[in-house]
Amino acid sequence: MVTIPGASAVTAALSITGLPSDEFTFLGFLPHKKGRQTLLTEIGSMTRTVVLYESTHRILKLLKELEAHLSEGRTVCIARELTKLFEEVQCGTPAELHELLSAQSEKQKGEFVVIIAAR
């Protein structure tokens, strides 16, 4: 499955992952330092789908943080390089995705849309 180019990476990513998208919260890029942990705690308690952006330099850190803040088994999808040649969507737990990206450094490159499934 591939996504069709559109006005927003958020809607493109939501359409291709198959996660619930009837209600979602879009957070953009999380803060680098101040307020980050507070926001991650809030994300862990949200009951609707959460969408955010992350850079190639911080994607592994974010997955580790999500592993600590999300309930066990909660699904996360990462969509990278949407509408480009190396478009890819991977879904799993934060730990599974961290392991996948750590093992294959080429999968750490690109622009990421991170979608956290509704609780």
Biopython code that builds the backbone (N, CA, C, O; Angstrom):
import numpy as np
from Bio.PDB.StructureBuilder import StructureBuilder

atoms = [
    (1, "MET", "N", (0.835, -1.162, 0.000)),
    (1, "MET", "CA", (0.000, 0.000, 0.000)),
    (1, "MET", "C", (0.889, 1.238, 0.000)),
    (1, "MET", "O", (1.905, 1.268, 0.695)),
    (2, "VAL", "N", (0.524, 2.250, -0.762)),
    (2, "VAL", "CA", (1.245, 3.522, -0.770)),
    (2, "VAL", "C", (0.248, 4.646, -0.570)),
    (2, "VAL", "O", (-0.949, 4.497, -0.819)),
    (3, "THR", "N", (0.766, 5.768, -0.119)),
    (3, "THR", "CA", (-0.084, 6.928, 0.110)),
    (3, "THR", "C", (-0.103, 7.828, -1.116)),
    (3, "THR", "O", (0.808, 7.782, -1.944)),
    (4, "ILE", "N", (-1.123, 8.632, -1.227)),
    (4, "ILE", "CA", (-1.251, 9.581, -2.330)),
    (4, "ILE", "C", (-0.850, 10.953, -1.804)),
    (4, "ILE", "O", (-1.279, 11.342, -0.718)),
    (5, "PRO", "N", (-0.036, 11.695, -2.552)),
    (5, "PRO", "CA", (0.368, 13.018, -2.085)),
    (5, "PRO", "C", (-0.838, 13.891, -1.783)),
    (5, "PRO", "O", (-1.850, 13.853, -2.482)),
    (6, "GLY", "N", (-0.704, 14.669, -0.736)),
    (6, "GLY", "CA", (-1.786, 15.565, -0.352)),
    (6, "GLY", "C", (-1.240, 16.788, 0.342)),
    (6, "GLY", "O", (-0.039, 17.055, 0.340)),
    (7, "ALA", "N", (-2.148, 17.511, 0.928)),
    (7, "ALA", "CA", (-1.762, 18.768, 1.567)),
    (7, "ALA", "C", (-1.052, 18.573, 2.893)),
    (7, "ALA", "O", (-0.363, 19.480, 3.359)),
    (8, "SER", "N", (-1.205, 17.404, 3.513)),
    (8, "SER", "CA", (-0.682, 17.224, 4.860)),
    (8, "SER", "C", (-0.143, 15.819, 5.072)),
    (8, "SER", "O", (-0.788, 14.832, 4.719)),
    (9, "ALA", "N", (1.047, 15.743, 5.654)),
    (9, "ALA", "CA", (1.622, 14.437, 5.982)),
    (9, "ALA", "C", (0.799, 13.743, 7.059)),
    (9, "ALA", "O", (0.779, 12.514, 7.129)),
    (10, "VAL", "N", (0.119, 14.524, 7.901)),
    (10, "VAL", "CA", (-0.704, 13.953, 8.970)),
    (10, "VAL", "C", (-1.819, 13.100, 8.381)),
    (10, "VAL", "O", (-1.974, 11.937, 8.754)),
    (11, "THR", "N", (-2.589, 13.661, 7.474)),
    (11, "THR", "CA", (-3.710, 12.912, 6.901)),
    (11, "THR", "C", (-3.223, 11.780, 6.014)),
    (11, "THR", "O", (-3.847, 10.720, 5.962)),
    (12, "ALA", "N", (-2.121, 11.991, 5.319)),
    (12, "ALA", "CA", (-1.562, 10.917, 4.499)),
    (12, "ALA", "C", (-1.156, 9.737, 5.368)),
    (12, "ALA", "O", (-1.456, 8.589, 5.040)),
    (13, "ALA", "N", (-0.479, 10.013, 6.472)),
    (13, "ALA", "CA", (-0.036, 8.945, 7.373)),
    (13, "ALA", "C", (-1.220, 8.244, 8.019)),
    (13, "ALA", "O", (-1.242, 7.016, 8.097)),
    (14, "LEU", "N", (-2.201, 9.003, 8.481)),
    (14, "LEU", "CA", (-3.382, 8.397, 9.088)),
    (14, "LEU", "C", (-4.097, 7.476, 8.099)),
    (14, "LEU", "O", (-4.573, 6.406, 8.478)),
    (15, "SER", "N", (-4.169, 7.885, 6.852)),
    (15, "SER", "CA", (-4.897, 7.087, 5.861)),
    (15, "SER", "C", (-4.203, 5.766, 5.552)),
    (15, "SER", "O", (-4.868, 4.778, 5.237)),
    (16, "ILE", "N", (-2.905, 5.736, 5.635)),
    (16, "ILE", "CA", (-2.172, 4.530, 5.235)),
    (16, "ILE", "C", (-1.958, 3.546, 6.393)),
    (16, "ILE", "O", (-1.748, 2.358, 6.148)),
    (17, "THR", "N", (-2.006, 4.014, 7.646)),
    (17, "THR", "CA", (-1.733, 3.109, 8.770)),
    (17, "THR", "C", (-2.919, 2.242, 9.148)),
    (17, "THR", "O", (-2.747, 1.135, 9.658)),
    (18, "GLY", "N", (-4.113, 2.737, 8.900)),
    (18, "GLY", "CA", (-5.298, 1.975, 9.289)),
    (18, "GLY", "C", (-5.664, 2.123, 10.758)),
    (18, "GLY", "O", (-6.600, 1.474, 11.226)),
    (19, "LEU", "N", (-4.945, 2.962, 11.491)),
    (19, "LEU", "CA", (-5.278, 3.206, 12.893)),
    (19, "LEU", "C", (-6.518, 4.102, 12.972)),
    (19, "LEU", "O", (-6.816, 4.826, 12.021)),
    (20, "PRO", "N", (-7.236, 4.062, 14.084)),
    (20, "PRO", "CA", (-8.439, 4.889, 14.217)),
    (20, "PRO", "C", (-8.128, 6.371, 13.971)),
    (20, "PRO", "O", (-7.218, 6.938, 14.577)),
    (21, "SER", "N", (-8.899, 6.979, 13.075)),
    (21, "SER", "CA", (-8.639, 8.379, 12.747)),
    (21, "SER", "C", (-9.892, 9.243, 12.845)),
    (21, "SER", "O", (-9.896, 10.389, 12.395)),
    (22, "ASP", "N", (-10.965, 8.691, 13.436)),
    (22, "ASP", "CA", (-12.181, 9.480, 13.580)),
    (22, "ASP", "C", (-11.975, 10.631, 14.557)),
    (22, "ASP", "O", (-12.600, 11.683, 14.421)),
    (23, "GLU", "N", (-11.102, 10.436, 15.541)),
    (23, "GLU", "CA", (-10.686, 11.481, 16.477)),
    (23, "GLU", "C", (-9.186, 11.341, 16.688)),
    (23, "GLU", "O", (-8.693, 10.255, 16.993)),
    (24, "PHE", "N", (-8.469, 12.437, 16.525)),
    (24, "PHE", "CA", (-7.032, 12.384, 16.796)),
    (24, "PHE", "C", (-6.559, 13.749, 17.273)),
    (24, "PHE", "O", (-7.201, 14.774, 17.041)),
    (25, "THR", "N", (-5.422, 13.728, 17.942)),
    (25, "THR", "CA", (-4.768, 14.944, 18.415)),
    (25, "THR", "C", (-3.444, 15.062, 17.680)),
    (25, "THR", "O", (-2.641, 14.129, 17.677)),
    (26, "PHE", "N", (-3.220, 16.218, 17.053)),
    (26, "PHE", "CA", (-1.963, 16.468, 16.361)),
    (26, "PHE", "C", (-1.111, 17.399, 17.211)),
    (26, "PHE", "O", (-1.566, 18.473, 17.604)),
    (27, "LEU", "N", (0.118, 16.994, 17.496)),
    (27, "LEU", "CA", (0.993, 17.759, 18.384)),
    (27, "LEU", "C", (2.184, 18.418, 17.679)),
    (27, "LEU", "O", (2.930, 19.165, 18.312)),
    (28, "GLY", "N", (2.371, 18.161, 16.405)),
    (28, "GLY", "CA", (3.541, 18.714, 15.716)),
    (28, "GLY", "C", (4.815, 18.099, 16.278)),
    (28, "GLY", "O", (4.825, 16.926, 16.652)),
    (29, "PHE", "N", (5.890, 18.883, 16.340)),
    (29, "PHE", "CA", (7.138, 18.424, 16.944)),
    (29, "PHE", "C", (7.060, 18.623, 18.452)),
    (29, "PHE", "O", (6.643, 19.684, 18.917)),
    (30, "LEU", "N", (7.455, 17.619, 19.213)),
    (30, "LEU", "CA", (7.519, 17.759, 20.666)),
    (30, "LEU", "C", (8.675, 18.689, 21.025)),
    (30, "LEU", "O", (9.648, 18.789, 20.277)),
    (31, "PRO", "N", (8.572, 19.369, 22.167)),
    (31, "PRO", "CA", (9.702, 20.214, 22.592)),
    (31, "PRO", "C", (10.943, 19.348, 22.823)),
    (31, "PRO", "O", (10.837, 18.175, 23.182)),
    (32, "HIS", "N", (12.101, 19.934, 22.616)),
    (32, "HIS", "CA", (13.352, 19.187, 22.799)),
    (32, "HIS", "C", (13.650, 18.922, 24.264)),
    (32, "HIS", "O", (14.120, 17.840, 24.615)),
    (33, "LYS", "N", (13.383, 19.892, 25.117)),
    (33, "LYS", "CA", (13.737, 19.758, 26.530)),
    (33, "LYS", "C", (12.571, 20.117, 27.433)),
    (33, "LYS", "O", (11.855, 19.231, 27.899)),
    (34, "LYS", "N", (12.374, 21.385, 27.684)),
    (34, "LYS", "CA", (11.394, 21.847, 28.665)),
    (34, "LYS", "C", (9.971, 21.423, 28.268)),
    (34, "LYS", "O", (9.478, 21.764, 27.193)),
    (35, "GLY", "N", (9.341, 20.680, 29.160)),
    (35, "GLY", "CA", (7.966, 20.246, 28.947)),
    (35, "GLY", "C", (7.820, 18.933, 28.196)),
    (35, "GLY", "O", (6.706, 18.425, 28.064)),
    (36, "ARG", "N", (8.902, 18.378, 27.707)),
    (36, "ARG", "CA", (8.829, 17.146, 26.915)),
    (36, "ARG", "C", (8.282, 15.972, 27.728)),
    (36, "ARG", "O", (7.373, 15.275, 27.279)),
    (37, "GLN", "N", (8.834, 15.753, 28.922)),
    (37, "GLN", "CA", (8.398, 14.614, 29.732)),
    (37, "GLN", "C", (6.946, 14.770, 30.180)),
    (37, "GLN", "O", (6.206, 13.789, 30.245)),
    (38, "THR", "N", (6.544, 15.990, 30.485)),
    (38, "THR", "CA", (5.154, 16.248, 30.855)),
    (38, "THR", "C", (4.225, 15.903, 29.703)),
    (38, "THR", "O", (3.185, 15.274, 29.901)),
    (39, "LEU", "N", (4.598, 16.312, 28.508)),
    (39, "LEU", "CA", (3.787, 16.033, 27.325)),
    (39, "LEU", "C", (3.750, 14.534, 27.027)),
    (39, "LEU", "O", (2.706, 14.011, 26.636)),
    (40, "LEU", "N", (4.856, 13.851, 27.203)),
    (40, "LEU", "CA", (4.875, 12.399, 26.989)),
    (40, "LEU", "C", (3.962, 11.689, 27.982)),
    (40, "LEU", "O", (3.294, 10.720, 27.621)),
    (41, "THR", "N", (3.924, 12.154, 29.214)),
    (41, "THR", "CA", (3.012, 11.588, 30.205)),
    (41, "THR", "C", (1.567, 11.808, 29.782)),
    (41, "THR", "O", (0.737, 10.907, 29.911)),
    (42, "GLU", "N", (1.259, 13.002, 29.276)),
    (42, "GLU", "CA", (-0.087, 13.294, 28.782)),
    (42, "GLU", "C", (-0.451, 12.388, 27.605)),
    (42, "GLU", "O", (-1.570, 11.881, 27.528)),
    (43, "ILE", "N", (0.487, 12.193, 26.703)),
    (43, "ILE", "CA", (0.247, 11.313, 25.551)),
    (43, "ILE", "C", (-0.109, 9.914, 26.037)),
    (43, "ILE", "O", (-1.020, 9.282, 25.501)),
    (44, "GLY", "N", (0.599, 9.433, 27.040)),
    (44, "GLY", "CA", (0.342, 8.099, 27.583)),
    (44, "GLY", "C", (-1.067, 7.940, 28.132)),
    (44, "GLY", "O", (-1.605, 6.833, 28.144)),
    (45, "SER", "N", (-1.667, 9.027, 28.583)),
    (45, "SER", "CA", (-3.011, 8.935, 29.155)),
    (45, "SER", "C", (-4.117, 9.304, 28.167)),
    (45, "SER", "O", (-5.297, 9.141, 28.476)),
    (46, "MET", "N", (-3.753, 9.794, 26.996)),
    (46, "MET", "CA", (-4.774, 10.174, 26.006)),
    (46, "MET", "C", (-5.502, 8.945, 25.484)),
    (46, "MET", "O", (-4.908, 7.884, 25.293)),
    (47, "THR", "N", (-6.787, 9.109, 25.260)),
    (47, "THR", "CA", (-7.596, 7.975, 24.793)),
    (47, "THR", "C", (-7.838, 8.007, 23.290)),
    (47, "THR", "O", (-8.387, 7.054, 22.736)),
    (48, "ARG", "N", (-7.444, 9.073, 22.627)),
    (48, "ARG", "CA", (-7.600, 9.125, 21.172)),
    (48, "ARG", "C", (-6.243, 8.954, 20.493)),
    (48, "ARG", "O", (-5.202, 9.013, 21.147)),
    (49, "THR", "N", (-6.262, 8.748, 19.211)),
    (49, "THR", "CA", (-5.040, 8.622, 18.428)),
    (49, "THR", "C", (-4.251, 9.928, 18.515)),
    (49, "THR", "O", (-4.825, 11.016, 18.489)),
    (50, "VAL", "N", (-2.931, 9.804, 18.619)),
    (50, "VAL", "CA", (-2.045, 10.966, 18.709)),
    (50, "VAL", "C", (-1.079, 10.929, 17.525)),
    (50, "VAL", "O", (-0.494, 9.892, 17.215)),
    (51, "VAL", "N", (-0.926, 12.067, 16.881)),
    (51, "VAL", "CA", (-0.024, 12.178, 15.731)),
    (51, "VAL", "C", (0.997, 13.261, 16.030)),
    (51, "VAL", "O", (0.654, 14.337, 16.518)),
    (52, "LEU", "N", (2.256, 12.964, 15.732)),
    (52, "LEU", "CA", (3.304, 13.967, 15.914)),
    (52, "LEU", "C", (4.391, 13.765, 14.881)),
    (52, "LEU", "O", (4.447, 12.738, 14.205)),
    (53, "TYR", "N", (5.237, 14.739, 14.773)),
    (53, "TYR", "CA", (6.392, 14.663, 13.879)),
    (53, "TYR", "C", (7.649, 14.427, 14.709)),
    (53, "TYR", "O", (7.732, 14.844, 15.864)),
    (54, "GLU", "N", (8.626, 13.751, 14.102)),
    (54, "GLU", "CA", (9.924, 13.597, 14.759)),
    (54, "GLU", "C", (11.009, 13.591, 13.702)),
    (54, "GLU", "O", (10.800, 13.153, 12.571)),
    (55, "SER", "N", (12.170, 14.086, 14.093)),
    (55, "SER", "CA", (13.303, 14.158, 13.173)),
    (55, "SER", "C", (14.089, 12.857, 13.185)),
    (55, "SER", "O", (13.964, 12.041, 14.098)),
    (56, "THR", "N", (14.878, 12.689, 12.180)),
    (56, "THR", "CA", (15.735, 11.518, 12.055)),
    (56, "THR", "C", (16.724, 11.419, 13.217)),
    (56, "THR", "O", (17.135, 10.323, 13.597)),
    (57, "HIS", "N", (17.102, 12.571, 13.779)),
    (57, "HIS", "CA", (18.099, 12.595, 14.856)),
    (57, "HIS", "C", (17.532, 12.186, 16.214)),
    (57, "HIS", "O", (18.283, 11.812, 17.115)),
    (58, "ARG", "N", (16.204, 12.256, 16.362)),
    (58, "ARG", "CA", (15.606, 11.964, 17.666)),
    (58, "ARG", "C", (14.607, 10.816, 17.651)),
    (58, "ARG", "O", (13.958, 10.561, 18.665)),
    (59, "ILE", "N", (14.467, 10.122, 16.535)),
    (59, "ILE", "CA", (13.436, 9.082, 16.454)),
    (59, "ILE", "C", (13.703, 7.938, 17.438)),
    (59, "ILE", "O", (12.763, 7.441, 18.057)),
    (60, "LEU", "N", (14.940, 7.516, 17.594)),
    (60, "LEU", "CA", (15.237, 6.425, 18.529)),
    (60, "LEU", "C", (14.970, 6.858, 19.971)),
    (60, "LEU", "O", (14.433, 6.088, 20.768)),
    (61, "LYS", "N", (15.345, 8.084, 20.297)),
    (61, "LYS", "CA", (15.086, 8.615, 21.648)),
    (61, "LYS", "C", (13.579, 8.646, 21.912)),
    (61, "LYS", "O", (13.127, 8.249, 22.986)),
    (62, "LEU", "N", (12.805, 9.116, 20.934)),
    (62, "LEU", "CA", (11.358, 9.183, 21.116)),
    (62, "LEU", "C", (10.767, 7.797, 21.352)),
    (62, "LEU", "O", (9.912, 7.633, 22.222)),
    (63, "LEU", "N", (11.205, 6.805, 20.594)),
    (63, "LEU", "CA", (10.664, 5.453, 20.768)),
    (63, "LEU", "C", (10.966, 4.919, 22.165)),
    (63, "LEU", "O", (10.115, 4.264, 22.767)),
    (64, "LYS", "N", (12.150, 5.185, 22.685)),
    (64, "LYS", "CA", (12.488, 4.775, 24.062)),
    (64, "LYS", "C", (11.587, 5.491, 25.066)),
    (64, "LYS", "O", (11.114, 4.881, 26.025)),
    (65, "GLU", "N", (11.353, 6.778, 24.847)),
    (65, "GLU", "CA", (10.488, 7.542, 25.746)),
    (65, "GLU", "C", (9.050, 7.028, 25.690)),
    (65, "GLU", "O", (8.388, 6.923, 26.722)),
    (66, "LEU", "N", (8.566, 6.707, 24.490)),
    (66, "LEU", "CA", (7.209, 6.183, 24.363)),
    (66, "LEU", "C", (7.083, 4.829, 25.052)),
    (66, "LEU", "O", (6.052, 4.523, 25.653)),
    (67, "GLU", "N", (8.128, 4.026, 24.964)),
    (67, "GLU", "CA", (8.116, 2.730, 25.638)),
    (67, "GLU", "C", (7.901, 2.916, 27.147)),
    (67, "GLU", "O", (7.205, 2.123, 27.781)),
    (68, "ALA", "N", (8.492, 3.951, 27.706)),
    (68, "ALA", "CA", (8.374, 4.213, 29.143)),
    (68, "ALA", "C", (7.033, 4.834, 29.523)),
    (68, "ALA", "O", (6.580, 4.667, 30.656)),
    (69, "HIS", "N", (6.388, 5.546, 28.596)),
    (69, "HIS", "CA", (5.182, 6.296, 28.933)),
    (69, "HIS", "C", (3.870, 5.664, 28.467)),
    (69, "HIS", "O", (2.803, 6.035, 28.956)),
    (70, "LEU", "N", (3.933, 4.720, 27.535)),
    (70, "LEU", "CA", (2.701, 4.120, 27.015)),
    (70, "LEU", "C", (2.400, 2.804, 27.718)),
    (70, "LEU", "O", (3.305, 2.114, 28.187)),
    (71, "SER", "N", (1.123, 2.470, 27.784)),
    (71, "SER", "CA", (0.753, 1.183, 28.364)),
    (71, "SER", "C", (1.261, 0.061, 27.459)),
    (71, "SER", "O", (1.391, 0.230, 26.247)),
    (72, "GLU", "N", (1.539, -1.066, 28.066)),
    (72, "GLU", "CA", (2.119, -2.204, 27.360)),
    (72, "GLU", "C", (1.219, -2.642, 26.205)),
    (72, "GLU", "O", (0.005, -2.768, 26.360)),
    (73, "GLY", "N", (1.824, -2.865, 25.071)),
    (73, "GLY", "CA", (1.097, -3.370, 23.912)),
    (73, "GLY", "C", (0.440, -2.301, 23.056)),
    (73, "GLY", "O", (-0.160, -2.620, 22.030)),
    (74, "ARG", "N", (0.539, -1.038, 23.456)),
    (74, "ARG", "CA", (-0.077, 0.030, 22.663)),
    (74, "ARG", "C", (0.683, 0.185, 21.348)),
    (74, "ARG", "O", (1.911, 0.271, 21.337)),
    (75, "THR", "N", (-0.046, 0.219, 20.259)),
    (75, "THR", "CA", (0.553, 0.251, 18.933)),
    (75, "THR", "C", (1.004, 1.653, 18.548)),
    (75, "THR", "O", (0.324, 2.648, 18.800)),
    (76, "VAL", "N", (2.170, 1.690, 17.931)),
    (76, "VAL", "CA", (2.719, 2.919, 17.372)),
    (76, "VAL", "C", (3.081, 2.620, 15.924)),
    (76, "VAL", "O", (3.615, 1.554, 15.617)),
    (77, "CYS", "N", (2.791, 3.561, 15.042)),
    (77, "CYS", "CA", (3.218, 3.445, 13.649)),
    (77, "CYS", "C", (4.138, 4.608, 13.325)),
    (77, "CYS", "O", (3.903, 5.745, 13.737)),
    (78, "ILE", "N", (5.177, 4.304, 12.587)),
    (78, "ILE", "CA", (6.053, 5.360, 12.099)),
    (78, "ILE", "C", (6.000, 5.317, 10.577)),
    (78, "ILE", "O", (6.212, 4.275, 9.956)),
    (79, "ALA", "N", (5.716, 6.457, 10.005)),
    (79, "ALA", "CA", (5.663, 6.595, 8.549)),
    (79, "ALA", "C", (6.797, 7.532, 8.163)),
    (79, "ALA", "O", (6.921, 8.635, 8.696)),
    (80, "ARG", "N", (7.609, 7.080, 7.244)),
    (80, "ARG", "CA", (8.734, 7.926, 6.857)),
    (80, "ARG", "C", (8.776, 8.097, 5.349)),
    (80, "ARG", "O", (8.367, 7.219, 4.589)),
    (81, "GLU", "N", (9.273, 9.234, 4.946)),
    (81, "GLU", "CA", (9.446, 9.559, 3.538)),
    (81, "GLU", "C", (8.148, 9.397, 2.737)),
    (81, "GLU", "O", (8.164, 8.878, 1.622)),
    (82, "LEU", "N", (7.039, 9.840, 3.306)),
    (82, "LEU", "CA", (5.746, 9.705, 2.633)),
    (82, "LEU", "C", (5.764, 10.385, 1.268)),
    (82, "LEU", "O", (6.274, 11.494, 1.108)),
    (83, "THR", "N", (5.199, 9.695, 0.305)),
    (83, "THR", "CA", (5.087, 10.109, -1.109)),
    (83, "THR", "C", (6.443, 10.194, -1.810)),
    (83, "THR", "O", (6.533, 10.744, -2.908)),
    (84, "LYS", "N", (7.487, 9.664, -1.202)),
    (84, "LYS", "CA", (8.808, 9.676, -1.821)),
    (84, "LYS", "C", (9.210, 8.247, -2.183)),
    (84, "LYS", "O", (8.500, 7.292, -1.870)),
    (85, "LEU", "N", (10.335, 8.118, -2.833)),
    (85, "LEU", "CA", (10.804, 6.825, -3.328)),
    (85, "LEU", "C", (10.921, 5.768, -2.230)),
    (85, "LEU", "O", (10.568, 4.611, -2.456)),
    (86, "PHE", "N", (11.406, 6.140, -1.056)),
    (86, "PHE", "CA", (11.636, 5.168, 0.007)),
    (86, "PHE", "C", (10.551, 5.199, 1.084)),
    (86, "PHE", "O", (10.823, 4.924, 2.253)),
    (87, "GLU", "N", (9.324, 5.533, 0.688)),
    (87, "GLU", "CA", (8.195, 5.567, 1.623)),
    (87, "GLU", "C", (8.077, 4.237, 2.348)),
    (87, "GLU", "O", (8.209, 3.166, 1.756)),
    (88, "GLU", "N", (7.823, 4.338, 3.658)),
    (88, "GLU", "CA", (7.708, 3.121, 4.452)),
    (88, "GLU", "C", (6.872, 3.392, 5.690)),
    (88, "GLU", "O", (6.972, 4.455, 6.303)),
    (89, "VAL", "N", (6.055, 2.426, 6.046)),
    (89, "VAL", "CA", (5.265, 2.497, 7.267)),
    (89, "VAL", "C", (5.522, 1.221, 8.056)),
    (89, "VAL", "O", (5.408, 0.116, 7.525)),
    (90, "GLN", "N", (5.870, 1.384, 9.324)),
    (90, "GLN", "CA", (6.103, 0.255, 10.216)),
    (90, "GLN", "C", (5.235, 0.453, 11.460)),
    (90, "GLN", "O", (5.146, 1.561, 11.987)),
    (91, "CYS", "N", (4.603, -0.612, 11.921)),
    (91, "CYS", "CA", (3.782, -0.549, 13.125)),
    (91, "CYS", "C", (4.222, -1.629, 14.112)),
    (91, "CYS", "O", (4.679, -2.701, 13.718)),
    (92, "GLY", "N", (4.077, -1.328, 15.383)),
    (92, "GLY", "CA", (4.428, -2.276, 16.438)),
    (92, "GLY", "C", (4.465, -1.539, 17.762)),
    (92, "GLY", "O", (3.990, -0.408, 17.866)),
    (93, "THR", "N", (5.016, -2.169, 18.750)),
    (93, "THR", "CA", (5.205, -1.488, 20.027)),
    (93, "THR", "C", (6.423, -0.567, 19.886)),
    (93, "THR", "O", (7.228, -0.749, 18.973)),
    (94, "PRO", "N", (6.563, 0.408, 20.768)),
    (94, "PRO", "CA", (7.759, 1.252, 20.707)),
    (94, "PRO", "C", (9.056, 0.434, 20.784)),
    (94, "PRO", "O", (10.028, 0.750, 20.097)),
    (95, "ALA", "N", (9.071, -0.606, 21.611)),
    (95, "ALA", "CA", (10.272, -1.445, 21.740)),
    (95, "ALA", "C", (10.577, -2.172, 20.431)),
    (95, "ALA", "O", (11.734, -2.244, 20.018)),
    (96, "GLU", "N", (9.558, -2.705, 19.784)),
    (96, "GLU", "CA", (9.751, -3.404, 18.509)),
    (96, "GLU", "C", (10.279, -2.457, 17.434)),
    (96, "GLU", "O", (11.181, -2.808, 16.672)),
    (97, "LEU", "N", (9.715, -1.264, 17.381)),
    (97, "LEU", "CA", (10.158, -0.286, 16.384)),
    (97, "LEU", "C", (11.571, 0.198, 16.672)),
    (97, "LEU", "O", (12.355, 0.409, 15.746)),
    (98, "HIS", "N", (11.900, 0.376, 17.937)),
    (98, "HIS", "CA", (13.262, 0.777, 18.306)),
    (98, "HIS", "C", (14.262, -0.291, 17.871)),
    (98, "HIS", "O", (15.317, 0.021, 17.319)),
    (99, "GLU", "N", (13.924, -1.532, 18.122)),
    (99, "GLU", "CA", (14.798, -2.638, 17.726)),
    (99, "GLU", "C", (14.983, -2.668, 16.207)),
    (99, "GLU", "O", (16.099, -2.846, 15.721)),
    (100, "LEU", "N", (13.905, -2.497, 15.469)),
    (100, "LEU", "CA", (13.947, -2.509, 14.003)),
    (100, "LEU", "C", (14.836, -1.393, 13.473)),
    (100, "LEU", "O", (15.695, -1.634, 12.625)),
    (101, "LEU", "N", (14.637, -0.175, 13.964)),
    (101, "LEU", "CA", (15.422, 0.952, 13.486)),
    (101, "LEU", "C", (16.873, 0.877, 13.931)),
    (101, "LEU", "O", (17.770, 1.295, 13.199)),
    (102, "SER", "N", (17.110, 0.350, 15.115)),
    (102, "SER", "CA", (18.488, 0.202, 15.605)),
    (102, "SER", "C", (19.266, -0.794, 14.761)),
    (102, "SER", "O", (20.458, -0.610, 14.514)),
    (103, "ALA", "N", (18.596, -1.842, 14.320)),
    (103, "ALA", "CA", (19.253, -2.889, 13.528)),
    (103, "ALA", "C", (19.501, -2.467, 12.086)),
    (103, "ALA", "O", (20.380, -3.011, 11.417)),
    (104, "GLN", "N", (18.722, -1.491, 11.605)),
    (104, "GLN", "CA", (18.834, -1.080, 10.204)),
    (104, "GLN", "C", (18.917, 0.442, 10.146)),
    (104, "GLN", "O", (17.898, 1.124, 10.047)),
    (105, "SER", "N", (20.121, 0.958, 10.208)),
    (105, "SER", "CA", (20.313, 2.408, 10.326)),
    (105, "SER", "C", (19.714, 3.186, 9.157)),
    (105, "SER", "O", (19.344, 4.348, 9.322)),
    (106, "GLU", "N", (19.613, 2.573, 7.988)),
    (106, "GLU", "CA", (19.019, 3.274, 6.847)),
    (106, "GLU", "C", (17.540, 3.606, 7.088)),
    (106, "GLU", "O", (17.001, 4.519, 6.462)),
    (107, "LYS", "N", (16.888, 2.872, 7.987)),
    (107, "LYS", "CA", (15.481, 3.129, 8.319)),
    (107, "LYS", "C", (15.320, 4.293, 9.291)),
    (107, "LYS", "O", (14.198, 4.703, 9.587)),
    (108, "GLN", "N", (16.433, 4.827, 9.788)),
    (108, "GLN", "CA", (16.394, 5.978, 10.689)),
    (108, "GLN", "C", (16.416, 7.288, 9.922)),
    (108, "GLN", "O", (16.310, 8.359, 10.520)),
    (109, "LYS", "N", (16.550, 7.216, 8.619)),
    (109, "LYS", "CA", (16.674, 8.426, 7.808)),
    (109, "LYS", "C", (15.310, 8.873, 7.308)),
    (109, "LYS", "O", (14.419, 8.063, 7.054)),
    (110, "GLY", "N", (15.177, 10.176, 7.175)),
    (110, "GLY", "CA", (13.965, 10.721, 6.581)),
    (110, "GLY", "C", (13.135, 11.511, 7.558)),
    (110, "GLY", "O", (13.513, 11.727, 8.710)),
    (111, "GLU", "N", (12.000, 11.932, 7.067)),
    (111, "GLU", "CA", (11.042, 12.686, 7.864)),
    (111, "GLU", "C", (10.020, 11.707, 8.415)),
    (111, "GLU", "O", (9.483, 10.889, 7.668)),
    (112, "PHE", "N", (9.741, 11.778, 9.724)),
    (112, "PHE", "CA", (8.865, 10.809, 10.377)),
    (112, "PHE", "C", (7.555, 11.431, 10.834)),
    (112, "PHE", "O", (7.526, 12.525, 11.399)),
    (113, "VAL", "N", (6.471, 10.706, 10.577)),
    (113, "VAL", "CA", (5.188, 10.978, 11.217)),
    (113, "VAL", "C", (4.973, 9.803, 12.150)),
    (113, "VAL", "O", (5.003, 8.648, 11.724)),
    (114, "VAL", "N", (4.758, 10.099, 13.426)),
    (114, "VAL", "CA", (4.572, 9.063, 14.438)),
    (114, "VAL", "C", (3.108, 9.072, 14.846)),
    (114, "VAL", "O", (2.571, 10.111, 15.230)),
    (115, "ILE", "N", (2.461, 7.914, 14.763)),
    (115, "ILE", "CA", (1.067, 7.801, 15.116)),
    (115, "ILE", "C", (0.933, 6.801, 16.256)),
    (115, "ILE", "O", (1.361, 5.652, 16.147)),
    (116, "ILE", "N", (0.334, 7.255, 17.343)),
    (116, "ILE", "CA", (0.151, 6.420, 18.526)),
    (116, "ILE", "C", (-1.327, 6.055, 18.590)),
    (116, "ILE", "O", (-2.190, 6.929, 18.673)),
    (117, "ALA", "N", (-1.605, 4.768, 18.551)),
    (117, "ALA", "CA", (-2.994, 4.291, 18.495)),
    (117, "ALA", "C", (-3.781, 4.713, 19.724)),
    (117, "ALA", "O", (-3.232, 4.876, 20.813)),
    (118, "ALA", "N", (-5.071, 4.883, 19.523)),
    (118, "ALA", "CA", (-5.971, 5.219, 20.616)),
    (118, "ALA", "C", (-5.937, 4.098, 21.652)),
    (118, "ALA", "O", (-5.728, 2.929, 21.327)),
    (119, "ARG", "N", (-6.150, 4.489, 22.908)),
    (119, "ARG", "CA", (-6.199, 3.506, 24.003)),
    (119, "ARG", "C", (-7.567, 2.900, 24.081)),
    (119, "ARG", "O", (-7.818, 2.050, 24.935)),
]
sb = StructureBuilder()
sb.init_structure("model")
sb.init_model(0)
sb.init_chain("A")
sb.init_seg("    ")
for serial, (resi, resn, name, xyz) in enumerate(atoms, 1):
    if name == "N":
        sb.init_residue(resn, " ", resi, " ")
    sb.init_atom(name, np.array(xyz, "f"), 0.0, 1.0, " ", f" {name:<3s}", serial, name[0])
structure = sb.get_structure()
